[in-house]
Amino acid sequence: MTHLRKALILVILFVVITVLAGLLHAAPWTDVSLQRLMLWMASCGCVGLMLGGIYAFDAKSELKIRSSVVGRTVIGTTASLLLAVVWRWPLGGIALAGSIGAALGYLGMLWAKYVDFY
């Protein structure tokens, strides 16, 4: 149980870091409305949730705490469904987002290693 808790803490840390990076990128002192800023931060949080799940649960990750294909797939699906709900996509978009999130979560580090954080 402690490995799962550590992995979830790492996922939450990724969410917080990406939300803060999104806030700094589209800072309130720029000409952005509060609604757009909140949508941007929520979108960044969803990306952070997916990446955090991949880094915490993929065997090829240097930050791996526990290796779990199911964990990566569930977190990837959850992140993409949250993104679809935040942006109020239609039902077809939500279904497509869920399947793409599941595929990206399943593939894990095969694609996540190419994400550039700067």
Beta strands, then each sheet from edge to edge (+ up, - down):
end
